[in-house]
């Protein structure tokens, strides 16, 4: 079970867009698991637009239960611009227009040893933190294995002071923590 953001990634090589695809850190991991035939579900939010429709379709087309993806009628789906360097490392710019950010979903059935994947700024965002923390507590109480993919990017460097307590809570509740050198450096 993944919980995280859904984003339309527009990928640039040089100054030219070369591809657009749904993405997000936890989203991408859950897509890979769904493609491998592992029963998966995703919890997120999206806008009521073409991107949101495509994101939910992409999940289901790849074997992922998308019933936990909330569609907000007055919101636009998030978009990111990913500028690749000569080594294909991406520098991101995020655009998000969710004027009434909230995460409203029904907890999925969680069994002992189910894996819950969470991470990125979504997992520490003060706006949806109460819902994310409540779900993580619920999953922990039901014996799930909590896998935290930090995925903390430099675009959120200035938010570090206000989200540090959420980061620390995630480290404490997680059974597994994964992060890159860049995540921990930032």
C-alpha positions in Angstrom: 0.0 0.0 0.0 1.5 3.3 -1.0 0.6 6.8 0.2 2.0 9.8 -1.5 1.7 12.4 -4.2 0.5 12.1 -7.8 2.2 14.4 -10.2 2.4 14.7 -14.0 6.2 14.8 -14.7 7.1 16.7 -17.8 10.7 15.7 -18.5 13.1 18.1 -20.3 16.5 17.3 -21.9 18.2 20.6 -22.4 15.4 23.1 -22.8 13.1 20.7 -24.8 10.3 18.6 -23.3 10.8 15.0 -24.3 8.2 13.1 -22.3 5.3 13.4 -19.9 4.2 10.7 -17.5 2.4 10.3 -14.2 4.8 10.0 -11.3 5.7 10.7 -7.7 8.2 8.8 -5.5 5.8 6.3 -3.8 3.6 6.3 -6.9 6.5 5.0 -9.1 7.4 2.3 -6.6 3.8 1.1 -6.4 3.5 1.1 -10.2 6.5 -1.2 -10.4 5.0 -3.6 -7.8 1.6 -3.5 -9.6 3.4 -4.4 -12.9 5.1 -7.3 -11.1 1.6 -8.7 -10.3 1.8 -7.9 -6.6 -1.6 -6.8 -5.1 -1.2 -3.0 -4.5 -3.2 0.0 -3.6 -2.4 3.7 -3.7 -3.7 6.5 -1.5 -3.3 10.1 -2.8 -5.1 13.1 -4.1 -5.5 14.6 -7.6 -7.4 17.4 -9.3 -10.6 17.0 -11.3 -9.0 17.4 -14.8 -7.5 15.4 -17.6 -4.3 14.8 -15.6 -6.3 13.4 -12.7 -8.3 11.0 -14.9 -5.1 9.9 -16.6 -3.3 9.3 -13.3 -6.1 7.1 -12.0 -6.2 5.2 -15.3 -2.4 4.7 -15.3 -2.6 3.2 -11.8 -5.4 0.8 -12.8 -3.8 -0.1 -16.1 -0.7 -1.1 -14.1 -2.5 -3.3 -11.7 -2.9 -0.8 -8.8 -6.1 -0.2 -6.9 -6.8 3.5 -7.3 -9.9 3.7 -5.1 -7.9 5.6 -2.5 -7.1 8.4 -4.8 -9.2 11.4 -3.9 -10.4 13.6 -6.7 -11.1 17.2 -5.7 -13.6 19.0 -8.0 -12.2 22.5 -7.5 -8.5 21.6 -7.8 -6.0 21.1 -10.6 -3.6 18.2 -10.6 0.0 18.8 -9.7 2.6 19.1 -12.4 6.4 18.9 -12.1 9.1 20.0 -14.6 12.1 17.7 -14.5 15.2 19.1 -16.2 17.7 16.4 -16.9 21.5 17.2 -16.8 24.1 15.4 -18.9 24.0 12.5 -16.4 20.2 12.3 -16.5 20.0 13.6 -12.9 16.8 15.7 -12.6 16.3 19.2 -11.1 12.6 19.7 -10.3 10.2 22.6 -10.3 6.8 21.8 -8.8 3.4 23.4 -9.6 0.5 22.6 -7.3 -2.9 24.2 -7.2 -4.9 22.5 -4.4 -6.6 25.4 -2.7 -8.3 23.1 -0.2 -5.6 20.6 0.5 -7.0 17.7 2.5 -6.7 14.0 2.2 -10.0 12.2 2.7 -9.9 8.4 2.2 -11.1 5.2 3.8 -8.4 3.2 5.3 -7.8 0.0 3.4 -7.8 -3.4 5.1 -4.3 -3.9 6.5 -3.1 -7.3 7.6 0.0 -8.1 9.6 3.2 -7.9 7.5 1.5 -5.8 4.7 4.0 -3.2 3.5 3.1 0.5 3.6 5.3 2.7 1.5 5.4 6.4 2.2 7.8 9.3 1.7 8.7 12.4 -0.1 7.5 15.9 0.9 4.0 14.4 0.9 4.7 12.4 4.1 5.8 15.5 6.0 3.6 18.2 4.5 2.0 20.0 7.4 -1.3 20.4 5.4 -1.9 16.6 5.1 0.3 15.5 8.0 -2.6 14.7 10.4 -4.2 12.3 7.8 -0.8 10.7 6.9 0.2 10.3 10.5 -3.2 8.9 11.4 -2.9 6.3 8.6 0.7 5.4 9.6 -0.4 4.9 13.2 -3.3 2.7 12.0 -1.0 0.7 9.8 1.5 0.2 12.6 -1.2 -0.9 15.0 -2.3 -3.5 12.5 1.2 -4.9 12.1 2.2 -3.4 8.8 5.8 -3.0 7.9 6.4 0.8 7.3 8.9 1.6 4.6 9.9 5.3 4.6 11.5 6.6 1.4 12.8 10.0 2.6 13.1 11.5 -1.0 13.7 15.1 0.4 14.7 17.4 -2.4 16.5 20.7 -2.5 13.3 22.4 -3.7 12.0 22.0 -0.1 15.3 23.1 1.6 13.7 26.2 3.0 10.8 24.2 4.6 13.2 22.1 6.7 12.7 23.9 10.1 8.9 23.6 10.0 8.9 19.9 8.9 11.7 18.5 11.0 9.3 17.2 13.7 7.5 15.3 11.0 10.7 13.9 9.6 11.7 12.7 13.1 8.3 11.1 13.6 8.7 9.2 10.3 12.1 8.0 11.3 10.7 6.7 14.6 7.7 4.9 13.2 9.4 3.4 10.1 10.7 -0.1 10.1 12.8 0.6 7.1 14.3 3.9 6.0 15.7 4.5 2.6 17.3 7.7 1.3 19.9 8.9 -1.0 23.1 10.9 -0.2 21.3 13.9 -1.6 18.2 13.4 0.7 20.3 13.4 3.8 22.6 16.1 2.6 19.6 18.4 2.0 
